[in-house]
Amino acid sequence: MMLSIPPVMNGQARNSSKLSLSWLSDDSNSSVTTSDLATEAVNPWDIALCVVGTVISCENAIVVAVIFYTPTLRTPMFILIGSLALADLLGGVGLILNFIFLYLLNFEAARLVSAALLIASFSASVCSLLAITMDRYLSLYNALTYHTERTTTFTYLVLFAIWVTCISLGSLPVVGWNCIEDETSCSVIKPITKNNAAVLSVSFLLIFALMLQLYVQICKIAFRHAQQIAVQYHFVATSSTSTRKGISTLSVILGTFAACWIPFAIYCLIADSSYPLIYTYVTVLPATCNSVINPIIYAYRNPDIQKSLWVACCGCISSNFSFRPRSSSDV
């Protein structure tokens, strides 16, 4: 996800937004004027990504701090939400560092470090979303045994495996799987190779397909539970309304995730470094915005996190907050 601009003309024009296409073009005879450097020193798209990274970092830093400093938020559900927030936080930091490395420290090592951090963090974010989805499914499918089988230790082991895998994926460009030596093998995101980008994109699409299947199963289970409650307690209207509300929420969650990530994943599969850079920016910006939306969907809507924030900010608890125990099946 590193949108790097190689130095040209002995490094004098590395910050020109017109030159952001230079590593995508085979034309080595293009000229740069002084007015170009003066008026287009920083690419607006890079500024937008840096701003998004700052918002992501601030939002998710709050979530991480709340979960870390609140002893009652130690259940598997909140541990998974904390992993998601940490991954998005690192992704936001990566976008900020990407901007700094691009315009202030434009050398190969910095580009590789930035690419590694972005790949690892956003991969961990997507995998944490999958883990949250699986946790919600299992809490419904095995409702009676969920709390005994899905212990905190088990959750930490799952997250350990996720983070080791994602860090390994992120380290691939650093250990040599990059296109710095051969720019013809570059994907739409330099210095990631086309093959590396294809592997990441296919992996994402498989994860999305699995999440879709799990949410379909969650909807089926929710409908079945609603029908059983309606038959037993004769609350047909209330049960149907609650189920429809839950299904609508799940649709928003999955639809938002798909709208943010699928365009970029598909574009990485079909495009290469010869495509105009503007297409990369147009698809990568919504993908990063998913990390802006994640804490709103998974953290700030949760009454327990709201209560902890209220305590941290005001030192008191509003009577409007519910103390009802929350489970992973709560959407």
Protein Blocks (a to p, Z undefined) as FASTA:
>chain_A
ZZcdddeehhlammbmklmmmmmpcbfkbccdfklmmmmmbcfklmmmmmmmmmmmmmmm
mmmmmmmmmmklmcfklmmmmmmmmmmmmmmmmmmmmmmmmmmmgcfklmmmmmmmmmmm
mmmmmmmmmmmmmmmmmmmmmmmlmmmmmcfklmmmmmmmmmmmmmmmmmmmmnopackl
mmmlpcfbdcbdfklmmmmmmmmmmmmmmmmmmmmmmmmmmmmmmmmmmmmnopmklmmm
mmmmmmmmmmmmmmmmmmmmmmmmmmmmmpcfkbcfklmmmmmmmmmmmmmmmmmmmmmm
pmklmmmmmmmmnopacfkbccbdcdfklZZ
